[in-house]
Amino acid sequence: MVKVLDEHERTMAFAEVALGQIRSLRQTAIPRNYEIWYVYATGYNAPLNKIINETLARHGKLTEADLEQIYETYLSHIKTTDRIDKVGARVIGEIDDVMKVLSDALGMTGSYDASLSGATERLSSAKSREQIKAIVETLMRSTNEMRETNKALEDRLTLSRSEISNLQQSLEAIRAESLTDPLTGLGNRKYFDRMIDMAVQSALASGEPLSLLLFDIDHFKSFNDSYGHLTGDQVLRLVGLSMKQTIKGQDITARYGGEEFAVLLPNTALRQALTVADHIRRAVMAKELKKKSTGEILGRVTISVGVSMLKPGDDTDALIERADACLYAAKRNGRNRVICEADPEFAIESHSRVA
């Protein structure tokens, strides 16, 4: 009983902190905001607390745009596991219900079989019309009961098939979400690792070209230091949007990690890959960055790009290492540029790394 009271008091204290923050900052008391401040009060989500403290220290408030961005970045993706567990529980419950119906049907089948066997014996010894009539009426009742049981089983299986199909679609949606970076809407690192292995194996087997682009946002740390992590998140979204608007078809885009992005280009040789990379670089640079909370124009974002192409005998690591070396060479040589493994800067970079 003491433990229950302690847990009640502890959670009520978190709730009071959450409501107190909403009240003092004059925010709308909607479930999203309450959840943000409740999690903040628990202290269990350190990145969320850090971004809130930093934003409040910098601006003294959290705008609706700030709250929405914090929720999407630090809370919404955490629910994926809970959703999988709930769908899994529903699948198990559905299977249990079907098994119960099947068990009842099997029991009814056994009873019907026994009824038929008994009727056969009784018919062989029946001596009057009334006895035969009574046996036939018993068989008819058993047959009707069996028909009703089979109909109920058929209806339940039809319903179950539809329900399980819906649950499969839910799981597929959750699976897709688990492979998506919540901030940019691009594939995440898990998705990229899975897709590049498949793409490399396919290209080596078919002999088709495969190119890889690695991007890095120039001076990204300075955006965070100067304007805060929420503005840094806005920069990441801007780059992600530029990539989604530029990359189409079978090409694969992903947030590689931090401020790095990756694009896989199947059936694309090095020269074509360079053209794609420069299109993305220009698309990013063409967008003007505006701070959501104040409307302040912060300038333009630039990216550096490294490009490599799969060679015979390559593996995934070799393809990534060369693209990464090209990216490093692009940053070392002034940023806001594209460098591939055919450029002299890459050769110098590779030599300096070996040395």
C-alpha positions in Angstrom: 0.0 0.0 0.0 2.9 2.3 0.8 4.4 1.7 -2.6 1.1 2.6 -4.3 0.9 5.8 -2.4 4.5 6.7 -3.1 3.9 6.1 -6.8 0.8 8.2 -6.7 2.5 11.1 -5.0 5.5 10.9 -7.3 3.5 11.0 -10.5 1.2 13.8 -9.1 4.3 15.8 -8.4 5.4 15.4 -12.1 1.9 16.4 -13.1 2.0 19.5 -11.0 5.3 20.6 -12.4 4.0 20.0 -16.0 0.8 22.1 -15.3 2.9 24.7 -13.5 5.2 25.2 -16.6 2.2 25.4 -18.9 0.6 28.0 -16.6 3.7 30.1 -16.1 4.6 30.1 -19.8 0.9 30.7 -20.7 0.8 27.8 -23.2 -2.3 26.0 -24.3 -3.1 23.0 -22.0 -3.4 20.5 -24.8 -2.2 16.8 -24.4 0.9 17.4 -26.5 2.2 20.2 -24.3 1.3 18.4 -21.1 3.3 15.3 -22.3 6.3 17.5 -23.2 6.4 19.0 -19.7 5.5 15.8 -17.9 8.5 14.1 -19.6 10.6 17.2 -18.8 9.6 16.9 -15.1 10.6 13.2 -15.0 14.1 14.0 -16.3 14.1 10.7 -18.2 14.7 12.3 -21.7 17.9 14.2 -21.3 18.0 15.6 -24.9 14.5 17.0 -24.5 15.4 18.7 -21.3 18.6 20.1 -22.8 16.8 21.6 -25.8 14.1 23.1 -23.7 16.5 24.6 -21.2 18.6 26.0 -24.0 15.7 27.6 -25.8 14.3 29.1 -22.6 17.7 30.5 -21.7 18.0 32.0 -25.1 14.5 33.4 -25.7 12.7 33.1 -22.4 9.8 31.3 -24.0 8.7 28.4 -26.3 6.6 29.2 -29.3 4.0 26.8 -30.7 6.4 26.1 -33.5 9.1 25.3 -30.9 6.8 22.9 -29.0 5.7 21.1 -32.2 9.3 20.7 -33.3 10.4 19.4 -29.8 7.5 16.9 -29.8 8.2 15.6 -33.3 12.0 15.3 -32.7 12.2 14.0 -29.1 8.9 12.2 -28.3 6.8 11.0 -31.3 9.3 8.3 -32.5 9.5 6.8 -29.0 6.0 5.6 -29.4 6.9 3.2 -32.1 7.8 0.3 -29.8 4.6 0.8 -27.8 2.6 0.7 -31.0 4.2 -2.5 -32.1 3.5 -4.1 -28.7 -0.2 -3.0 -28.9 -0.6 -4.5 -32.4 1.2 -7.6 -31.4 -1.2 -8.0 -28.4 -4.2 -7.6 -30.7 -2.8 -10.3 -33.1 -2.4 -12.6 -30.1 -5.9 -11.8 -28.9 -7.3 -12.5 -32.3 -5.5 -15.8 -32.6 -6.8 -16.8 -29.1 -10.4 -16.0 -30.1 -10.1 -18.0 -33.3 -8.6 -20.9 -31.4 -11.5 -20.9 -28.9 -14.0 -20.9 -31.8 -12.1 -23.8 -33.4 -12.0 -25.7 -30.2 -15.8 -25.2 -29.8 -16.3 -26.4 -33.4 -14.1 -29.5 -32.8 -16.1 -30.3 -29.7 -19.3 -29.9 -31.7 -18.0 -32.1 -34.4 -17.1 -34.8 -31.8 -20.7 -34.6 -30.4 -22.2 -34.8 -33.9 -20.0 -37.8 -34.7 -21.2 -39.5 -31.5 -24.8 -38.7 -32.3 -24.5 -40.2 -35.8 -22.9 -43.4 -34.3 -25.6 -43.6 -31.7 -28.4 -43.1 -34.3 -27.0 -45.9 -36.4 -27.2 -48.3 -33.5 -30.6 -47.1 -32.5 -32.0 -47.4 -36.0 -30.8 -50.9 -36.3 -32.7 -51.9 -33.2 -35.8 -49.6 -33.8 -39.0 -51.6 -34.0 -41.7 -48.9 -34.4 -42.3 -45.9 -36.6 -42.4 -43.6 -33.6 -38.9 -44.8 -32.5 -37.5 -44.1 -36.0 -39.2 -40.7 -36.1 -37.7 -39.8 -32.7 -34.2 -40.9 -34.0 -34.5 -38.8 -37.2 -35.7 -35.7 -35.3 -32.6 -36.0 -33.0 -30.4 -36.3 -36.0 -32.0 -33.2 -37.6 -31.5 -31.2 -34.4 -27.8 -32.3 -34.3 -27.4 -31.5 -38.0 -28.9 -28.0 -37.5 -26.7 -27.3 -34.5 -23.7 -28.5 -36.5 -24.7 -26.2 -39.4 -25.0 -23.2 -37.1 -21.6 -24.0 -35.6 -20.0 -24.2 -39.0 -21.7 -20.9 -40.0 -20.4 -19.2 -36.9 -16.9 -20.5 -37.5 -17.0 -19.3 -41.1 -18.2 -15.9 -40.1 -15.6 -15.6 -37.3 -12.8 -16.7 -39.7 -13.9 -14.2 -42.3 -13.9 -11.4 -39.6 -10.5 -12.6 -38.3 -9.0 -12.6 -41.8 -10.1 -9.0 -42.3 -8.8 -8.0 -38.8 -5.4 -9.7 -39.3 -5.1 -8.0 -42.7 -5.7 -4.6 -41.0 -3.1 -5.4 -38.3 -0.6 -6.4 -41.0 -1.0 -3.1 -42.6 -0.6 -1.4 -39.3 2.7 -3.3 -38.7 3.9 -2.4 -42.2 3.2 1.3 -41.5 5.1 1.1 -38.2 8.0 -0.8 -39.8 8.2 2.0 -42.4 8.1 4.6 -39.7 10.9 2.8 -37.8 13.1 3.2 -40.9 12.3 6.9 -41.3 14.2 9.8 -39.7 11.5 11.8 -37.8 13.1 15.1 -38.3 13.7 15.2 -42.1 11.3 12.5 -43.3 14.2 10.8 -45.1 15.3 7.2 -44.5 17.3 6.8 -41.3 20.7 5.2 -40.8 19.2 1.8 -40.3 17.3 2.1 -43.6 20.5 3.3 -45.4 22.6 0.4 -44.1 20.0 -2.1 -45.3 19.6 -0.5 -48.7 23.3 0.1 -49.5 24.1 -3.6 -48.8 21.3 -4.7 -51.2 22.3 -2.1 -53.8 26.0 -3.1 -53.8 25.2 -6.8 -54.1 22.8 -6.1 -57.0 25.3 -3.9 -58.8 28.1 -6.4 -58.4 25.9 -9.2 -59.7 24.5 -7.3 -62.7 27.6 -5.2 -63.6 25.4 -2.0 -63.5 27.0 1.2 -62.2 26.2 2.4 -58.6 27.2 5.7 -57.2 27.1 7.1 -53.7 26.9 10.7 -52.6 27.7 11.8 -49.1 26.7 15.3 -48.0 27.7 17.4 -45.0 26.2 20.7 -44.0 28.9 23.4 -43.9 29.5 25.1 -40.6 26.5 23.3 -39.0 28.0 23.6 -35.5 28.0 27.4 -35.8 24.2 27.4 -36.6 23.6 25.5 -33.3 26.0 27.7 -31.3 24.6 31.0 -32.7 20.9 30.3 -33.0 20.2 27.1 -30.9 19.4 23.5 -31.7 15.9 24.2 -32.9 17.3 26.4 -35.7 19.8 23.7 -36.3 16.9 21.2 -36.7 15.3 23.7 -39.2 18.5 23.6 -41.2 18.4 19.8 -41.3 14.8 19.9 -42.5 15.7 22.4 -45.2 18.4 20.1 -46.6 16.1 17.1 -46.3 13.4 19.0 -48.3 15.9 20.0 -51.0 16.9 16.3 -51.4 13.3 15.1 -51.6 12.5 17.7 -54.2 15.6 16.8 -56.3 15.9 13.0 -56.0 13.2 10.9 -57.7 12.5 7.4 -58.8 14.7 4.5 -57.7 17.3 6.7 -56.0 17.6 6.3 -52.2 18.0 9.2 -49.8 18.8 9.0 -46.1 20.0 11.0 -43.1 23.4 9.3 -42.6 23.9 10.8 -39.1 24.1 14.2 -37.4 24.4 16.7 -40.2 25.4 14.1 -42.8 23.2 12.8 -45.6 23.6 10.1 -48.2 22.1 9.4 -51.6 22.5 6.0 -53.5 22.2 6.2 -57.3 21.6 2.8 -58.9 22.4 2.5 -62.6 24.3 5.8 -62.4 27.9 6.4 -63.5 30.2 8.9 -61.9 29.7 11.8 -64.4 25.9 11.6 -64.0 26.2 11.3 -60.2 28.3 14.5 -60.2 25.4 16.3 -62.0 22.9 15.0 -59.4 25.2 16.1 -56.5 25.6 19.6 -57.9 21.8 19.9 -58.5 21.2 19.1 -54.8 24.0 21.5 -53.7 22.4 24.3 -55.8 18.9 23.5 -54.5 20.1 23.8 -50.9 21.9 27.0 -51.5 18.9 28.5 -53.3 16.7 28.3 -50.1 16.8 31.2 -47.7 16.8 30.2 -44.0 14.3 32.1 -41.9 14.0 31.7 -38.1 10.4 30.5 -37.4 10.1 32.1 -34.0 11.1 35.6 -35.1 11.0 35.7 -38.9 14.7 36.7 -38.9 16.6 36.0 -42.1 19.6 33.9 -41.2 21.1 33.6 -44.7 21.7 30.6 -46.9 22.9 27.0 -46.1 25.6 25.3 -48.1 26.7 21.7 -48.3 29.9 19.8 -49.3 29.5 16.6 -51.3 31.7 13.6 -51.8 31.0 11.2 -54.7 32.3 7.6 -55.3 31.3 4.8 -57.7 31.4 1.1 -57.1 34.4 -0.7 -58.6 34.8 -4.4 -59.3 35.9 -6.2 -56.2 34.5 -3.4 -54.0 32.4 -4.0 -50.9 30.1 -1.6 -49.1 32.8 -0.3 -46.8 35.1 0.6 -49.7 32.4 2.5 -51.5 31.6 4.5 -48.4 35.2 5.2 -47.5 36.0 6.7 -50.8 32.9 8.9 -50.8 33.8 10.0 -47.2 37.4 10.9 -48.3 35.9 12.9 -51.2 33.6 14.7 -48.8 36.5 15.5 -46.5 38.5 16.8 -49.5 35.6 19.1 -50.4 35.5 20.5 -46.9 39.3 20.9 -46.8 39.2 22.8 -50.2 36.8 25.5 -49.3 33.4 23.8 -48.8 30.2 24.3 -50.9 31.6 22.1 -53.6 31.4 18.6 -55.0 34.5 16.4 -55.3 34.6 12.9 -56.7 37.3 10.2 -56.7 38.5 11.2 -60.2 39.4 14.7 -58.9 43.0 15.6 -58.0 41.9 16.8 -54.6 40.7 13.3 -53.7 44.1 11.8 -54.7 45.9 14.4 -52.4 43.4 13.6 -49.6 43.9 9.9 -49.9 47.7 10.3 -49.9 47.7 12.5 -46.8 45.5 10.0 -45.0 47.8 7.1 -45.8 50.8 9.2 -44.8 
